[in-house]
Each structure stands twice: as C-alpha cells, then as structure tokens.
C-alpha cells in the first residue's frame, strides 16, 4: 500500500512540476530576455525548496501531516501547488522590489552628479563672464551705448586702426560706424562669428576676430578705462605713502576729480597736475568713476571731418593774414628805418669835406690799406682790376678812385651818402 502511495506521490510531483513550469513561462513572458534565465533558475530552486520544506513540515507537525494525509491524492496535489505558487510570487515580488530599489538608487545618484556638474558649469560661466566687477564694483560706470557698462560684458577693439560696425551679420551690409583700436563696446549677443555690440551712438555687428572678449571687467577698466577719483569730504589729506602715519603732501576738496594710477582696498593713488605731485587718499572718503573711449557713427565722423576741415581752413587763413600783416609791418619798419638813415646820413655828410668823405669810404672799404684784396677788388678803395689797369701803386689807386667817383656820383660826399644807405659805393 505504501509503495502505491509513493508511486502516486511521484506521479503527482512530476505533474505538479510540469504545471508550475508552464505557469512560470506564461507569468514571465513579458520579462526581458536577460532576466528570463535567472528567473527560471530561481523558480526551479524555489520549487525544490518548497517541496522539501513541505515534506519536513509534515514530519515535524503531526497534526498538519494527519490533515494532509486525510486528503485525497488530487487534493494534496492542489494544496501543494497553491503553496508553490504562493512562494514563487513572494520571491518574484522580492526580486522586483530589489531591482526597483537598485534602479531608483542609480537614478538618484545620476541626478546628484548632474546637479553637481550643472552647478560647476554655471559657476565657471559666471567666473568667465564676470559681468559684475569685483575690484571696482562700487565705481560710477558710464553708459556704453544705451546700457550701463556695469551690467554687461565688455569687448575691446584689437583692430590695427579701426573695425567697421555693420548693420547685419554680413560683410556686405551697411557700415553704421567705426570702433577704433582700444575703444570699448558693450556685448549684446554673440551669433556665431559675429558679435552684436553697442558703443557710443552705434549699435551693430563686428566679427569676433577683431574683438578681445576674454578680459574681465577689472582688466578692461585698468587697461583701457579712464579712472578718476573724487573726494566725498572737504579737506581730504593726500599722503606721501599709503598709510596714516605718512607725510601729508596736500589737501583736496569735495567733488574735485583726479586721475587714478593705483587702487587697493584702503588706498587710492592719484595725480595732481597743478602741484606736480602724486599721493594716496583713503578709499573710504573717495568715490571712483570710469569712462571709456567709444565708437563713432558715420554721421558723427563726417561731421567731425567737416569741423576739422573748417578749423584747418580758418587756421590757414589766419596764418596767411598774420604773415601778410607781419610782412607789411616789416616793410613799413624797413622803409622808416631807411628814410631815417638817409636823413641822418645826409645830415652827417653835409658838414664834412670831400676829403673827409673820401677817408670814411677808404676806412669802410679796406681799413685804409692800399694792399687789401677781396677777390677781384683791390686796394684802399676796393676798385676792380679793370679800373686800375694793372697799376696797383698808391698814386694810381688815388687817381682811379677820384675818376670813378666823379663819373658815378659827382663828389665823394654823394658817394658817402650812397654807401651809408646801401653799404657800398
């Protein structure tokens, strides 16, 4: 009888295994191919474990065994199948929960990493752009175009002379203005190789190769800005060095502006041209302001050229008039001098004799030396060779001189008047 029961149990067990295997296939039809093998192996292990566990439970619990033994073989099979299905569902649920926890943990870690990377990227971008200056944050900033230079990124022209500011992002578009070397522009947007800028009264586009976009606000101020400092109090000490024990060089007063060459947290170095000195003022009692050279529009440039031409023409005419007036005054002065000299010489020669006039000319021409030579002029009266006719003796020089003067002037007094007026006779 026991053998028959055992045989029937074995048959039922085989049938049960088959049924459970089929149910497992149906239950896990939607599971991914990578998980099917693992789940199938787990089901087999669970099935075996459940079977042996049920056998052990029957042996350990007599009441439970008796109740099972009282069942028919078919009822036993159904009972055992229900146990196996219950165990299998529990294991599946644990596996799914574990997998879900792993996925959730992985996703959470990915989100945390992404958040950290995003925070780093934003920090790097802010550090690179430096829209708000650090060192000069409290300064008074000018407008670059229509926007405050404090609130925008700044670009500096690197062109050899100037770069055109165009209406659109093409090299054939209308030229709106010019940004000269080292002039500053506000960056509105960047579109590929083109940068939309605003500077002065001009708004337009410049190719990025002619702009330095990598400078911080502080760098632009220190390298290209015109930085000024003004006292906020009356009677601010200007010291020789940047400490409160240093010698006081002079005192400046409220709202007086001076050029700045150095800025620290506590001190500002300024120049005072009128007194030809440089010194330090306390930054707590001063305010900084900065200005930049900006672009010029085509209309402004044309007007500037027109004004410059008019100025140059006015200067040319003024210089010409001044030269003419100077020439007229000089001519008038010379004429007056000549007339005065003539009157003086006429007066001075009227009271002298012919011999005295002759002696004055001789002294003026040669110092009275019969052997004096000056190129082709010879002797006491500096006569040419043709007038002396080869005879350079003192007697002949006297005769030749008297003959020359008589023929040309009529007298030595007339010859002296001519010599006084012109420097020769």
WOKAUR-V482291 format. One line per field, one symbol per residue. ss: DSSP state (2 for helix, 1 for strand, 0 for the rest). burial: 1 if it has 16 or more other C-alpha atoms within 10 Angstrom, else 0. Layout:
BEGIN
ss=???
burial=???
END
This chain:
BEGIN
ss=02222222222222222222222222200000222222222222222222222222222202222222200022222222222222222222222222222222222222222222222222222222200000000001101100110000011110000111110000000011111100011111111001111110011111122211000022222222011111100001111000000001111101001111111000111111222011111122211111100001122222222222222222222222222222222222222222222222222220000222222222222200000011001100001122220000022222222222222200022222222222000
burial=00000000100110011001100100000000000100100011011001100100010000001001000000011001100110110010000000000000000000000000000000000000111110010011101110001101111111100111111110000011111111111111000001111111011111110111101111011101101111110001111111000001010100001111101000111111000001111110111111111111110000000000000000000000000000000000000000000100110010000000111111001101110100001111111100110001000011011100100000111111111110001
END
